[in-house]
Structure formats: structure tokens, C-alpha cells
Amino acid sequence: MSERTFHWAVIGPGSIAHRFADAVAQLDGCRLHAVCGRDAQRTQAFAGRWSQPGEPAVLAHTDPAAVMNDPAVDGVYVATPHGQHHDYVLAALRAGKAVLCEKSLVPNQEMGRRLVEASRTHRAFLMEAVWTRFLPLYQDLAAWLRDGRLGALRGMQSSFCFPAPYDPDSRIFSPALAGGALLDVGIYNLTATRWVLQHALGEVPPLVDLAVKARLAPTGVEAGLAVTLDFGDGLTSQFQCAIDTFAPNTMHILGEAGAIVLPETFWEATRAQWLPARGDSETIARPFEINGFENEIRETMRCARAGEIESPVVPHAETLAVLGWMDRIRALAGVRSPFDDAFPSSA
Ligand SMILES: NC(=O)c1ccc[n+]([C@@H]2O[C@H](COP(=O)([O-])OP(=O)(O)OC[C@H]3O[C@@H](n4cnc5c(N)ncnc54)[C@H](OP(=O)(O)O)[C@@H]3O)[C@@H](O)[C@H]2O)c1
């Protein structure tokens, strides 16, 4: 018997929501059922863009309750600014919907804990949309990390920097929208660090030291960070993240016998190189099947249909661990967000 079509709703019809809708439109077993935004015209335009010939039109709402109370909605994709994720995710979990929420899930770990608790209480699936962990290339990298070619793992170096036009009210620079380099892009450096350690060593060793150099924007959010995570025995991950700077955005994974290089935009990489200290280099290319979002969407539907509340690929504990690191980095950078006052740590 074929499975019932999975009905998605989008909250926050901005730029990344189009990529999500494009993947849903090309995947089997699901459709975009509704979209919710604050601006009726923009929301209607999004619904019109992604309505498919021969199918019911995508519903356009300005009231999130219309999505949460619609029994036809199976899953909600939240793609608002970071500071606005928490309330929409909580409402969706309370309504029993499966939730795929854009990174960063929330501005701090305490808010993350509350959402994880809500996922457990309401037995509703929750996953942060860390799509990098689902990319085909990363499956090959995992095999390289496990087969021992690196010898001892020595460290990682990565950058994720882009020069955003300065606008104090934008989601990138506004403290009220939980802007800043860390939640917007640094999360990828941290996630990649944890992913490499998990696949090379089987676990993330405890941090023995954390060094942070920060450059703040006029709004008080971090515009740029240089971070060194120290795991002891000389094993480090060093990265730069910024919203006011250009960088090559590569990742190098360094071992005693060679290096793995992701030569461009490591978080969405389709190409990697193995550069041995001796011998021939090797390059692999693994293109996306659709646009890179397909596997996180499939995983959400698989888990929701199986009645699971979290995925082994991006489990709740992983999201909370990254949020915990980000809390510590922000504290060392001297950045205190309004969300840290509204949701102080209870840990
Ligand atoms: N996975 C990726 O590769 C990727 C890439 C870029 C961004 N992202 C993530 O996706 C999320 C959205 O980013 P984006 O670049 O798509 O942002 P965006 O273009 O600004 O879109 C955000 C949408 O959220 C809605 N919204 C709801 N409450 C809002 C508020 N208080 N202020 C402003 N907008 C509000 C807006 O629609 P209405 O005005 O109609 O409500 C807007 O269209 C962020 O979490 C970001 O980190 C992920």
C-alpha cells in the first residue's frame, strides 16, 4: 500500500523557504499544503509560485494558528529569523506537527532545552535543519575518516565569512532577531568540527580550552569571530566566521599522514580532495540529487511516519551541544543577546 502524501506547511516565506519548496515539489510522497507569513501579498505570491498544476492551490495564511489547527498539516518547516523560531516551533509541537526548523534552532541552549522538552511531552518530531549532515559527499568523507588514511587526527581549519550589507534592522545584524555571525554561519564551523570528531574518533572529546577573538557590529552582535576549540593533545579546530568579511570558506582536516580538503563552501560541498603527505592525491565529486535539502526532508518524513521524535542524524543532544558551545563563545566574545536575559540558563 502506498503511503499517504505528507503535507508540509512553511512558516516564513523568505529566501531559503524557496529552496525548501523547490525540493518538496520534486520529491515523491509529499506536497506543499500551506504557507504562513506576516505579509499577505508576499505570502500569496509564495503560495502562487509553488502551487503545482493539477493539485490544490497552496493555502496562504497570515495567522500561524491556521497552520497549527489544520489537521491536514503533517510537518512544519520554520524559516523565520533565528529569534522568531522558538515560538513557532513550540506552537507546532504543541499541535502535534513534525517540525523541521532552520538553523540555528534558537538563540541559546536554554531555549533549545525547552523545545526538546516540548518535543518529548507532545511526542512530536523535532529536528534542526542541519542539511550538511545529509549531503552525499559527507557519506564519502565519513568513509575516509574511518579508514585511517589520516593517521592521527591533528585538527581542522575552516572559514564561513560573507560581507552582508550593513542594515541594523536586518535579520543578520539585529539583536532582536538574534542576528550575528555565530548563529547565522559559525554554527556550520561548529557542526563540521563535531561531525569530523564523531566520524574520526567516534566521539567529541571534552573541550579543554576555548579561545575567542571578536569584532562587534555597531548593533552589538558579533560581526566576526576567530575561534580555537582545544580538545587536548594538540588537537584543535580553528575557524573564522563573519558577516562583514570575505573568505574562501574552505575546510581542511589535518592528519599526520595527509589532509582532506573541501575546496569551496564546505557546508554545501559537492567536491573533496585527499592530499596525502606521500603519493597521489584523489578527488571525489558527489552532486546533489535535487538541491541538497532533499535528504533532511526525507528524514523528517521517515521519522514522523515511524512515530519518532528525533533523528539519529541530528539528534536533540547534538543541537543542544552546539547551542552550548555557542553560548560559551558568545560569552567570551562579550556579546549578550536579549534572549539570554529572557531565557537565562537553568543548567
Ligand atoms: N540552510 C541554509 O542553507 C540556509 C541559508 C540561509 C538561511 N538559512 C536560515 O533560514 C532562516 C531564514 O533565513 P532567510 O535568509 O530565508 O531569511 P529571510 O529571507 O529574511 O526570510 C525570513 C522570513 O521570515 C518571516 N518572518 C517572520 N517573523 C519575522 C520577523 N519578526 N522579522 C522578519 N521576518 C520575519 C518573513 O516573512 P514575513 O515578513 O512574510 O513574515 C521572512 O520572509 C534563518 O534561520 C537562516 O539561518 C538557512
The ligand as an ORCA input file, in Angstrom:
! r2SCAN-3c Opt
* xyz 0 1
  N      20.069     26.048      5.220
  C      20.590     27.075      4.579
  O      21.386     26.931      3.666
  C      20.174     28.454      4.969
  C      20.514     29.543      4.158
  C      20.053     30.811      4.513
  C      19.309     30.969      5.661
  N      19.028     29.892      6.451
  C      18.238     30.047      7.681
  O      16.879     30.228      7.304
  C      16.244     31.149      8.188
  C      15.674     32.301      7.381
  O      16.693     32.901      6.627
  P      16.361     33.675      5.249
  O      17.676     34.071      4.704
  O      15.437     32.882      4.396
  O      15.636     34.957      5.835
  P      14.626     35.943      5.109
  O      14.821     35.909      3.625
  O      14.716     37.247      5.808
  O      13.211     35.295      5.408
  C      12.678     35.203      6.718
  C      11.171     35.173      6.634
  O      10.662     35.086      7.960
  C       9.470     35.841      8.078
  N       9.399     36.492      9.414
  C       8.630     36.092     10.455
  N       8.822     36.845     11.534
  C       9.719     37.769     11.193
  C      10.285     38.861     11.883
  N       9.975     39.144     13.159
  N      11.149     39.621     11.209
  C      11.478     39.369      9.928
  N      10.952     38.333      9.219
  C      10.073     37.542      9.837
  C       9.486     36.838      6.923
  O       8.281     36.662      6.189
  P       7.068     37.643      6.515
  O       7.666     39.029      6.569
  O       6.125     37.442      5.410
  O       6.557     37.155      7.823
  C      10.621     36.451      6.020
  O      10.205     36.181      4.703
  C      17.305     31.520      9.220
  O      17.190     30.633     10.303
  C      18.615     31.268      8.486
  O      19.723     31.000      9.323
  C      19.433     28.656      6.115
*
